[in-house]
Amino acid sequence: MANDIAATPQPTPKAPTPPPPGSRWEEIIYVFITVVLGIIAVTTIFGALWLTAHGISPIPESVIALGSTATGALAGVLVPRPSTASAP
C-alpha cells in the first residue's frame, strides 16, 4: 500500500499564464504611460517658458534633460512596433 502511494505521480502545479497580448491591462498601462510622459513633456516646456519670462536666463540643464528624456520616451512608446513579416 505504501509503495502504491509513492509510485503514483503527483500533478505538478501549473504556473499562472500571462495575459494574452492586447489584453485590457496592456491597454491601460499603455495609456497611463503615454499620458504621464505627455504631461511631463508639456510641463517641462511651460516651466522653461515660465523661467525665461521671469528673468531666469539660463534654463537649468536638469529641466532640459527632463524634457528631452520625456519627449524621447514618448516617441519610443508611440512608434509602431516593427512587423515580423520577412521581406520577399
Summary of the structure (lengths in Angstrom):
residues: 88
radius of gyration: 25.7
end to end distance: 64.2
largest distance: 89.1
contacts: 144
relative contact order: 0.10
helix: 61%
strand: 0%
